[in-house]
Amino acid sequence: MVDAVPSERRKVAIAASIMCVDWLDAGRQLDILEREGVDSLHFDVIDGRFAPDFTMGSSIINRFRARTTLPSSYHLMVDEPGRLFGAFQVSPGDLFTIHQECCRNLHRDLVAVRRLNAEVGVAICPGTAIDALEYVIEDVDVVLVMTVDPGYMGGQLVPQTLRKVEKLRQLIADMKLDIKIAVDGNVNYENVPNMVAAGADILVGGSSGLFRSDMPLEDAVRRLRECIALGLERE
């Protein structure tokens, strides 16, 4: 296991994946997320080309934003995401993440995100090596490691991605960079302790750990925090 910041100094954040919300109960669930102190709302934007399925567009996302004070985290799973940058409202403190695999000119697009006054994130799929980020990593605030293949919610964990998180954490430490690692995919109660111990700083909570059909949302948030504490103890 790589060296890590002592657990008493490291905060692991929860980003609620809005694509997994109960759409018939979205307002009440949003109130619960705020009351329970979830750190941000995670908006997946999927175009049906880079990844299957489609998700919410800017009009729906903006309705959520108008209803909450929580920061927004945009995750664009679309080909050539630069063509959509102007479609979204971005406030200081929001995170805007684009995929390495989607950009013909990744550095140009990361610079364009920075000009939106957002935090800059870059995402990589399970089959993409960390080496693909070698010449851009110093320009980002967050690296999002997809721990499932992107697409429909409910995908299964790709176990090798935990090694990728460990390797990325070591690289960040070696380069003395201030970069957070986010993980997205199958963030459930079994996997969370291992994800945190490997070095994850942000957990994208979806259908397997947060918006579950077998427990109230309040209980799911608290259970995730218990699992985070277990992971921090393993560092």
KOLPAVEX-103788 format. One line per 3 residues: number of its first residue (from 1); for each residue x, y, z of N, C-alpha, C. Coordinates in Angstrom, 3 decimals, always signed. Each point is the difference from the previous one (the first is absolute). Layout:
BEGIN
NUM> X,Y,Z,X,Y,Z,X,Y,Z  ...
This chain:
BEGIN
1> +0.846,-1.191,+0.000,-0.846,+1.191,+0.000,+0.879,+1.237,+0.000  -0.425,+1.043,-0.693,+0.802,+1.191,-0.117,-0.102,+0.829,+1.263  +0.991,+0.874,+0.204,-0.070,+0.941,+1.098,-1.176,+0.931,-0.233
4> -0.674,+0.364,+1.086,-1.167,+0.864,-0.121,-0.005,+1.023,+1.118  -0.801,+1.037,-0.169,-0.171,+0.972,+1.057,-0.678,-0.687,+1.173  +0.413,+0.228,+1.237,-0.642,-0.642,+1.143,-1.508,+0.222,-0.020
7> -0.739,-1.018,+0.452,-1.449,+0.021,-0.146,-0.642,+1.185,+0.699  +0.604,+0.477,+1.139,-0.613,+1.116,+0.702,+0.098,+1.297,-0.796  +0.801,+0.041,-1.020,+0.172,+1.210,-0.808,-0.654,-0.127,-1.370
10> -0.467,-1.164,-0.345,-0.536,-0.208,-1.355,-1.515,-0.138,+0.041  -0.677,+0.787,-0.797,-1.448,-0.082,-0.106,-0.350,-0.667,-1.318  -0.850,-0.986,+0.054,-0.490,-0.655,-1.199,-1.410,+0.510,-0.264
13> -0.201,+0.565,-1.177,-1.262,+0.650,-0.353,-0.944,-0.972,-0.695  -1.290,+0.279,+0.138,-1.041,-0.764,-0.689,-0.670,+0.914,-1.017  +0.003,-0.431,-1.258,-0.708,+0.709,-1.076,-1.192,-0.858,-0.408
16> -1.184,+0.542,+0.093,-1.222,-0.760,-0.282,-0.292,-0.005,-1.495  -0.057,-1.187,-0.588,-0.230,-0.141,-1.436,-1.480,+0.182,-0.319  -0.340,+1.131,-0.593,-1.400,+0.350,-0.205,-0.668,-0.870,-1.067
19> +0.758,-0.661,-0.861,-0.635,-0.894,-0.963,-0.696,-1.175,+0.695  +0.331,-0.224,+1.277,-0.572,-1.114,+0.748,-1.121,+0.439,+0.943  -0.358,+1.283,-0.012,-1.039,+0.499,+0.889,-1.349,-0.620,-0.361
22> -0.903,-0.058,+0.966,-1.378,-0.400,-0.268,-0.708,+1.218,-0.587  -0.228,-0.012,-1.293,-0.508,+1.187,-0.681,-1.383,+0.406,+0.484  -0.770,-0.924,+0.552,-1.325,+0.333,+0.526,+0.081,+0.555,+1.414
25> +1.199,+0.009,+0.568,+0.183,+0.465,+1.372,+1.257,+0.863,+0.104  +0.376,+0.630,-1.098,+1.298,+0.662,-0.075,+0.124,+1.167,+0.966  -1.046,+0.793,+0.148,+0.085,+1.158,+0.891,+0.259,-0.398,+1.438
28> -0.718,-1.004,+0.475,+0.202,-0.447,+1.382,+1.386,-0.605,+0.177  +0.456,-0.785,-0.975,+1.321,-0.599,+0.115,+1.091,+1.067,-0.011  -0.193,+1.057,-0.780,+0.974,+1.090,-0.012,+0.078,+0.663,+1.370
31> -1.152,+0.186,+0.646,-0.008,+0.574,+1.349,+0.766,-0.892,+0.978  -0.153,-1.312,-0.137,+0.702,-0.934,+0.887,+1.508,+0.090,-0.218  +0.426,+0.057,-1.254,+1.430,+0.094,-0.290,+0.607,+1.243,+0.632
34> -0.717,+1.113,-0.072,+0.485,+1.227,+0.625,+0.048,-0.150,+1.516  -1.054,-0.538,+0.572,-0.080,-0.136,+1.459,+1.081,-0.933,+0.539  +0.337,-1.038,-0.762,+1.007,-0.955,+0.438,+1.427,+0.458,-0.315
37> +0.143,+1.153,-0.635,+1.325,+0.559,-0.227,+0.791,-0.656,-1.110  -0.699,-0.552,-1.011,+0.720,-0.505,-1.175,+0.761,+1.163,-0.640  +1.160,-0.281,-0.553,+0.911,+1.071,-0.406,-0.336,+0.658,-1.326
40> -0.568,-0.746,-0.945,-0.316,+0.585,-1.302,-1.000,-0.877,-0.727  -0.575,+0.561,-1.059,-0.856,-0.753,-0.918,+0.801,-0.311,-1.250  -0.053,-1.254,-0.419,+0.779,-0.477,-1.144,-0.956,-0.206,-1.166
43> +0.203,+0.782,-1.067,-0.865,-0.073,-1.175,+0.730,-0.704,-1.136  -0.477,-1.183,-0.365,+0.540,-0.715,-1.150,-0.709,+0.481,-1.258  +0.779,+0.365,-0.991,-0.545,+0.395,-1.299,+0.510,-1.017,-1.016
46> -0.916,-0.813,-0.536,+0.353,-1.105,-0.890,-0.719,+0.195,-1.330  +0.745,-0.144,-1.089,-0.562,+0.310,-1.317,-0.439,-1.220,-0.802  +0.148,-1.205,+0.568,-0.400,-1.201,-0.724,+0.998,-0.461,-1.036
49> +1.140,+0.690,-0.109,+1.025,-0.380,-0.978,+1.244,-0.523,+0.716  +0.636,+0.830,+0.793,+1.151,-0.478,+0.771,-0.422,-1.084,+0.985  -1.151,+0.185,+0.588,-0.549,-0.993,+0.924,-1.475,-0.187,-0.337
52> -0.532,-1.214,+0.231,-1.415,-0.217,-0.283,-0.886,+0.761,+0.978  -1.271,+0.075,-0.313,-0.996,+0.684,+0.801,+0.117,+1.511,-0.206  -0.985,+0.704,+0.485,-0.025,+1.457,-0.038,-0.391,+0.482,+1.396
55> +0.467,+1.177,+0.372,-0.384,+0.538,+1.298,-0.528,+1.410,-0.177  -0.063,+0.725,+1.095,-0.637,+1.317,+0.005,+0.794,+1.029,-0.796  -0.729,+0.958,-0.568,+0.628,+1.107,-0.686,+0.107,+1.212,+0.906
58> +0.439,+1.116,-0.570,+0.282,+1.188,+0.798,-1.247,+0.562,+0.664  -1.168,-0.091,-0.645,-1.212,+0.581,+0.593,-0.374,-0.714,+1.298  +0.112,-1.319,+0.019,-0.309,-0.753,+1.221,+1.051,+0.274,+1.064
61> +1.254,-0.002,-0.395,+1.072,+0.263,+0.957,-0.176,+1.380,+0.631  -0.349,+0.982,-0.794,-0.164,+1.350,+0.526,-1.162,+0.092,+0.980  -1.024,-0.835,-0.167,-1.095,-0.038,+0.977,+0.500,-0.508,+1.340
64> +0.822,-1.027,-0.017,+0.596,-0.487,+1.244,+0.870,+1.079,+0.636  +0.819,+0.658,-0.812,+0.897,+1.021,+0.531,-0.772,+1.137,+0.664  -1.148,+0.346,-0.561,-0.794,+1.092,+0.562,-0.645,-0.381,+1.327
67> -0.027,-1.300,+0.282,-0.706,-0.514,+1.183,+0.941,-0.276,+1.170  +1.311,+0.213,-0.186,+0.958,-0.406,+1.028,+1.169,+0.969,+0.066  +0.670,-0.032,+1.131,+1.248,+0.764,+0.152,+1.219,-0.905,-0.110
70> -0.206,-1.287,-0.227,+1.119,-0.928,-0.108,+0.790,+0.265,-1.285  +1.333,-0.141,+0.051,+0.799,+0.143,-1.223,-0.369,-1.070,-1.019  +0.266,+0.297,-1.250,-0.283,-0.933,-1.087,+1.290,-0.622,-0.517
73> -0.102,-1.279,-0.350,+1.101,-0.714,-0.634,-0.516,-0.551,-1.320  +0.494,+0.544,-1.103,-0.417,-0.429,-1.331,+0.968,-1.077,-0.510  -0.557,-1.086,-0.507,+0.799,-1.083,-0.565,-0.494,-0.241,-1.421
76> +0.758,+0.506,-0.973,-0.416,-0.081,-1.397,+0.552,-1.264,-0.651  -0.897,-0.935,-0.289,+0.345,-1.207,-0.731,-0.535,+0.146,-1.419  +0.611,+0.942,-0.734,-0.446,+0.335,-1.345,+1.213,+0.168,-0.901
79> -0.163,-0.316,-1.271,+1.072,+0.234,-0.971,+0.213,+1.495,-0.192  +1.257,+0.396,-0.027,+0.373,+1.407,-0.178,-0.815,+0.917,+0.917  +0.225,-0.097,+1.316,-0.821,+0.743,+0.957,+0.102,+1.511,-0.126
82> +1.060,+0.507,-0.624,+0.159,+1.437,-0.129,-1.175,+0.689,-0.682  -0.722,-0.730,-0.837,-1.129,+0.601,-0.715,-1.172,+0.294,+0.934  +0.034,-0.554,+1.230,-1.112,+0.182,+0.940,+0.333,+0.911,+1.172
85> +1.225,+0.485,+0.084,+0.395,+0.746,+1.186,-0.924,+1.182,+0.278  -0.477,+0.652,-1.035,-0.826,+1.182,+0.204,-1.431,-0.301,+0.401  -0.388,-1.270,+0.036,-1.389,-0.357,+0.268,-0.333,-0.069,+1.486
88> +1.020,+0.025,+0.862,-0.231,-0.232,+1.417,+0.356,+1.216,+0.835  -0.759,+0.204,+1.059,+0.324,+1.033,+0.975,+1.108,-0.528,+0.894  +1.027,+0.787,+0.187,+1.127,-0.413,+0.830,+0.290,+1.116,+0.997
91> +0.077,-0.360,+1.276,+0.324,+0.951,+1.054,+1.368,-0.331,+0.575  +0.684,+0.984,+0.572,+1.280,-0.295,+0.663,-0.174,-1.105,+1.033  +0.901,-0.957,-0.011,-0.100,-1.147,+0.907,-0.616,-1.220,-0.640
94> -0.672,+0.177,-1.152,-0.518,-1.155,-0.734,+1.163,-0.748,-0.649  -0.225,-1.283,-0.251,+0.999,-0.851,-0.654,-0.518,-0.407,-1.368  +0.853,+0.119,-1.007,-0.368,-0.333,-1.376,+0.991,-1.045,-0.491
97> -0.476,-1.231,-0.213,+0.874,-1.123,-0.330,-0.283,-0.496,-1.410  +1.069,-0.168,-0.777,-0.122,-0.508,-1.359,+0.885,-1.235,-0.159  -0.324,-0.834,-0.974,+0.709,-1.265,-0.179,+1.205,+0.142,-0.914
100> +1.085,-0.606,+0.421,+1.192,-0.059,-0.841,-0.334,-0.653,-1.334  -0.841,-1.024,+0.025,-0.286,-0.772,-1.205,-0.890,+0.757,-0.995  -0.612,+1.102,+0.440,-0.985,+0.702,-0.831,+0.561,+1.200,-0.737
103> +1.211,+0.413,+0.352,+0.505,+1.283,-0.474,+1.074,-0.179,-1.072  -0.191,+0.646,-1.129,+1.018,-0.011,-1.035,+1.217,+0.821,+0.442  -0.246,+1.048,+0.786,+1.077,+0.823,+0.543,-0.304,+0.229,+1.469
106> +0.454,-0.932,+0.841,-0.364,+0.010,+1.415,+0.496,+1.250,+0.709  +1.255,+0.385,-0.241,+0.533,+1.164,+0.709,-0.795,+1.256,-0.342  -0.336,+0.185,-1.253,-0.794,+1.164,-0.404,-1.328,+0.041,+0.742
109> -0.652,-1.164,+0.123,-1.296,-0.035,+0.662,+0.130,+0.241,+1.504  +1.076,-0.486,+0.617,+0.207,+0.258,+1.421,+0.227,+1.485,+0.258  +0.732,+0.651,-0.882,+0.208,+1.444,+0.120,-1.336,+0.732,-0.133
112> -0.849,-0.456,-0.905,-1.308,+0.631,-0.190,-0.869,-0.161,+1.243  +0.086,-1.153,+0.655,-0.741,-0.199,+1.247,+0.485,+0.970,+1.072  +1.303,+0.174,+0.103,+0.553,+0.919,+0.999,-0.539,+1.414,-0.223
115> -0.211,+0.360,-1.230,-0.510,+1.339,-0.310,-1.456,+0.172,+0.414  -0.684,-1.098,+0.306,-1.366,+0.082,+0.508,-0.030,+0.334,+1.491  +1.183,+0.142,+0.606,+0.132,+0.236,+1.447,-0.481,-1.199,+0.814
118> +0.126,-1.179,-0.591,-0.338,-1.235,+0.699,+1.280,-0.725,+0.404  -0.143,-0.909,+0.974,+1.078,-0.949,+0.226,+0.044,-0.960,-1.179  +1.191,-0.450,-0.341,+0.201,-0.780,-1.223,+0.204,-1.474,+0.353
121> -0.787,-0.846,-0.632,+0.144,-1.433,+0.202,+0.217,-0.728,-1.307  +0.757,-1.090,+0.066,+0.162,-0.873,-1.157,-0.338,-1.409,+0.441  -0.770,-0.709,-0.822,-0.443,-1.354,+0.325,+0.666,-1.003,-0.924
124> +0.214,-1.202,+0.545,+0.547,-1.086,-0.815,-0.803,-1.269,+0.242  -0.224,-0.741,-1.077,-0.752,-1.257,+0.052,+0.881,-1.123,+0.556  -0.614,-1.128,+0.366,+0.783,-1.095,+0.577,+1.177,-0.453,-0.861
127> -0.142,+0.013,-1.321,+1.066,-0.481,-0.867,+1.040,+1.040,-0.377  -0.127,+1.218,+0.509,+0.944,+1.070,-0.326,+1.091,+0.079,+1.058  +1.249,-0.005,-0.438,+1.130,+0.048,+0.930,+0.196,+1.405,+0.547
130> +0.544,+0.075,+1.206,+0.318,+1.292,+0.601,+1.001,+0.760,-0.857  +0.849,-0.714,-0.705,+1.009,+0.646,-0.851,-0.627,+0.948,-1.015  -1.269,-0.216,-0.340,-0.667,+0.866,-0.970,-0.157,+1.425,+0.522
133> +0.173,+0.181,+1.315,-0.150,+1.318,+0.614,+1.340,+0.672,+0.289  +1.099,-0.623,-0.419,+1.324,+0.457,+0.408,+0.229,+1.481,-0.255  -0.449,+0.504,-1.131,+0.325,+1.372,-0.380,-1.132,+0.988,+0.264
136> -1.051,-0.446,+0.694,-1.077,+0.933,+0.367,-0.304,-0.008,+1.487  +0.530,-0.956,+0.740,-0.419,-0.178,+1.385,+0.261,+1.235,+0.854  +1.026,+0.756,-0.331,+0.302,+1.207,+0.776,-1.001,+1.119,-0.245
139> -0.892,-0.175,-0.966,-0.986,+1.031,-0.338,-1.389,-0.311,+0.539  -0.127,-1.036,+0.829,-1.328,-0.375,+0.479,-0.056,+0.060,+1.526  -1.238,+0.070,+0.505,-0.252,-0.016,+1.442,-0.463,-1.368,+0.483
142> -0.638,-0.748,-0.894,-0.572,-1.299,+0.354,+0.239,-0.971,-1.147  +0.385,-1.230,+0.339,-0.015,-1.096,-0.967,-1.111,-0.955,+0.424  -0.930,-0.234,-0.895,-1.104,-0.911,+0.268,+0.316,-1.350,-0.629
145> +0.092,-1.018,+0.834,+0.274,-1.358,-0.464,-1.331,-0.737,-0.111  -0.388,-0.347,-1.222,-1.196,-0.818,-0.183,+0.312,-1.419,+0.478  -0.754,-0.460,+0.975,+0.219,-1.339,+0.541,-0.963,-1.016,-0.617
148> -0.833,+0.466,-0.912,-0.808,-0.867,-0.867,+0.132,+0.563,-1.409  -0.371,-0.786,-0.991,-0.054,+0.537,-1.352,-1.183,+0.954,-0.093  +0.204,+1.200,-0.545,-1.062,+1.010,+0.022,-1.195,-0.410,-0.835
151> -1.164,+0.430,+0.503,-1.238,-0.303,-0.709,-1.162,-0.043,+0.962  -0.715,-1.117,+0.006,-1.169,-0.125,+0.854,+0.414,-0.088,+1.468  -0.885,+0.490,+0.889,+0.287,-0.133,+1.419,-0.130,-1.465,+0.402
154> +0.727,-0.366,+1.058,-0.053,-1.366,+0.497,+1.088,-0.906,-0.540  +1.037,+0.565,-0.614,+1.091,-0.817,-0.519,+0.824,-0.630,+1.112  +0.737,-1.045,-0.352,+0.810,-0.728,+0.975,+1.421,+0.554,+0.060
157> +0.557,-0.001,+1.201,+1.355,+0.498,+0.223,+1.014,-0.757,-0.857  +0.905,+0.745,-0.623,+1.170,-0.589,-0.657,+1.115,-0.003,+1.040  +0.358,-1.164,+0.568,+0.900,-0.030,+1.157,+1.342,+0.676,-0.216
160> +0.520,-0.071,-1.231,+1.323,+0.583,-0.269,+0.028,+1.512,+0.214  -1.172,+0.637,-0.002,-0.018,+1.453,+0.148,+0.443,+0.444,+1.390  -0.107,-0.877,+0.994,+0.486,+0.361,+1.332,+1.517,+0.118,-0.003
163> +0.674,-0.851,-0.762,+1.452,+0.145,-0.153,+0.332,+1.306,-0.705  -0.866,+0.381,-0.938,+0.220,+1.261,-0.704,-0.090,+1.184,+0.971  -0.971,-0.040,+0.916,-0.120,+1.061,+0.999,+1.259,+0.064,+0.864
166> +0.503,-1.150,+0.431,+1.232,-0.031,+0.803,+1.176,+0.594,-0.771  +0.133,-0.394,-1.259,+1.102,+0.490,-0.810,-0.117,+1.503,-0.223  -1.219,+0.470,-0.221,-0.226,+1.422,-0.210,+0.314,+0.788,+1.261
169> -0.402,-0.515,+1.149,+0.301,+0.668,+1.263,+1.504,+0.125,+0.201  +0.739,-1.050,-0.335,+1.452,+0.050,+0.144,+0.604,+1.018,-0.966  -0.507,+0.045,-1.231,+0.497,+0.962,-0.978,-0.226,+1.432,+0.475
172> -1.184,+0.272,+0.536,-0.313,+1.337,+0.501,+0.934,+0.378,+1.140  +0.259,-0.955,+0.893,+0.917,+0.261,+1.111,+1.419,+0.248,-0.499  +0.452,-0.818,-0.947,+1.364,+0.145,-0.529,+0.187,+1.351,-0.689
175> -1.048,+0.473,-0.688,+0.092,+1.265,-0.720,-0.338,+1.198,+0.882  -0.388,-0.291,+1.269,-0.348,+1.055,+0.962,-1.109,+0.908,-0.546  -1.052,-0.633,-0.511,-1.128,+0.725,-0.574,-1.179,+0.013,+0.970
178> -0.826,+1.006,-0.124,-1.211,+0.108,+0.808,-1.183,-0.391,-0.878  -0.197,-1.300,-0.147,-1.036,-0.531,-0.879,-0.824,-1.017,+0.779  -1.311,+0.070,-0.167,-0.899,-0.964,+0.611,-0.270,-1.143,-0.978
181> -0.275,-1.169,+0.556,-0.387,-1.161,-0.800,-1.468,-0.305,+0.280  -0.798,-0.038,-1.055,-1.402,-0.401,+0.108,-0.166,-1.394,-0.590  -0.933,-0.755,+0.549,-0.342,-1.309,-0.563,-1.489,-0.017,-0.305
184> -0.349,-0.622,-1.117,-1.380,+0.002,-0.475,-0.318,-1.371,-0.556  -0.945,-0.685,+0.661,-0.437,-1.300,-0.486,+0.017,-1.063,+1.067  -1.176,-0.564,+0.307,-0.137,-1.073,+0.979,+0.584,+0.403,+1.360
187> -0.289,+1.231,+0.400,+0.470,+0.520,+1.291,-0.973,-0.503,+1.067  +0.163,-1.269,+0.363,-0.900,-0.611,+0.971,+0.718,-0.246,+1.325  -0.697,-0.560,+0.964,+0.539,-0.113,+1.355,+1.158,-0.989,+0.087
190> +0.040,-0.959,-0.886,+1.123,-0.937,-0.036,+1.240,+0.648,-0.612  -0.202,+0.794,-1.044,+1.146,+0.558,-0.731,+0.552,+1.285,+0.597  -0.834,+0.779,+0.679,+0.436,+1.314,+0.482,+1.234,-0.066,+0.896
193> +0.076,-0.884,+1.002,+1.211,-0.024,+0.821,+1.264,-0.232,-0.817  -0.071,-0.879,-0.995,+1.171,-0.260,-0.849,+0.330,+1.207,-0.880  -1.019,+0.681,-0.492,+0.221,+1.187,-0.820,+0.686,+1.100,+0.807
196> -0.480,+0.215,+1.213,+0.571,+1.038,+0.861,+1.422,-0.360,+0.404  +0.210,-1.255,+0.385,+1.347,-0.425,+0.393,+0.983,+0.115,-1.160  -0.486,-0.185,-1.224,+0.872,+0.134,-1.171,+0.369,+1.446,-0.278
199> -0.816,+0.950,+0.492,+0.336,+1.409,-0.171,-1.093,+0.881,-0.551  -1.232,-0.506,-0.122,-1.088,+0.819,-0.542,-0.362,+1.122,+0.965  -0.194,+1.198,-0.542,-0.392,+1.176,+0.778,-1.458,+0.378,-0.203
202> -0.573,-0.409,-1.128,-1.387,+0.335,-0.329,-0.687,-1.274,-0.473  -1.146,-0.313,+0.590,-0.777,-1.171,-0.381,-1.276,+0.465,-0.684  -0.226,-0.472,-1.220,-1.243,+0.308,-0.701,-1.015,-1.068,+0.387
205> -0.964,+0.392,+0.818,-0.996,-0.941,+0.512,-1.180,-0.112,-0.938  -0.281,-1.216,-0.459,-1.100,-0.219,-0.927,-0.986,-1.021,+0.521  -0.404,-0.906,-0.875,-1.078,-0.935,+0.337,+0.443,-1.106,+0.950
208> +1.302,-0.279,+0.094,+0.446,-1.114,+0.836,+0.348,+0.419,+1.423  +0.209,+1.298,+0.232,+0.385,+0.417,+1.340,-0.805,+1.125,+0.590  -0.696,+0.753,-0.845,-0.700,+1.184,+0.500,-1.493,-0.061,-0.292
211> -0.372,-0.042,-1.258,-1.420,-0.020,-0.367,-0.468,-1.452,-0.120  -0.179,-0.625,+1.139,-0.349,-1.420,+0.049,-1.500,-0.168,+0.237  -0.517,-1.117,-0.495,-1.429,-0.270,+0.178,-0.301,-0.680,+1.325
214> +1.052,-0.473,+0.699,-0.228,-0.788,+1.214,+0.273,+0.765,+1.290  +0.262,+1.321,-0.071,+0.193,+0.767,+1.219,-0.251,+1.480,-0.263  -0.398,+0.732,+1.030,-0.197,+1.441,-0.170,+1.311,+0.685,-0.388
217> -0.121,+1.102,-0.722,+1.174,+0.724,-0.468,+0.854,+0.481,+1.169  -0.623,+0.430,+1.092,+0.761,+0.449,+1.166,+0.917,-1.100,+0.515  -0.550,-1.203,+0.090,+0.780,-1.131,+0.513,+1.132,-0.358,-0.954
220> -0.254,+0.132,-1.303,+1.031,-0.326,-0.985,+1.179,+0.962,+0.111  -0.273,+1.295,+0.196,+1.087,+0.968,+0.170,+0.832,-0.357,+1.228  -0.666,-0.317,+1.096,+0.714,-0.308,+1.240,+0.806,-1.288,-0.139
223> -0.559,-0.972,-0.706,+0.721,-1.255,-0.206,+1.254,+0.242,-0.842  -0.115,+0.835,-1.021,+1.181,+0.323,-0.808,+1.087,+0.623,+0.873  -0.390,+0.875,+0.909,+0.994,+0.645,+0.858,+0.659,-1.018,+0.929
226> -0.748,-0.973,+0.460,+0.598,-1.060,+0.816,+1.035,-0.781,-0.806  -0.313,-0.271,-1.250,+0.935,-0.734,-0.862,+1.235,+0.841,-0.315  -0.179,+1.308,-0.152,+1.143,+0.896,-0.197,+0.927,-0.074,+1.206
229> -0.578,+0.029,+1.203,+0.814,-0.066,+1.213,+0.801,-1.291,+0.056  -0.593,-1.106,-0.423,+0.717,-1.282,-0.030,+1.183,+0.081,-0.954  -0.213,+0.615,-1.167,+1.096,+0.130,-0.955,+1.135,+0.849,+0.515
232> -0.328,+1.085,+0.687,+1.040,+0.877,+0.549,+0.824,-0.707,+1.070  -0.639,-0.895,+0.724,+0.711,-0.750,+1.035,+1.032,-0.966,-0.616  -0.204,-0.364,-1.251,+0.905,-0.963,-0.660,+1.227,+0.666,-0.609
235> +0.014,+1.322,-0.021,+1.148,+0.697,-0.626,+1.265,-0.181,+0.832
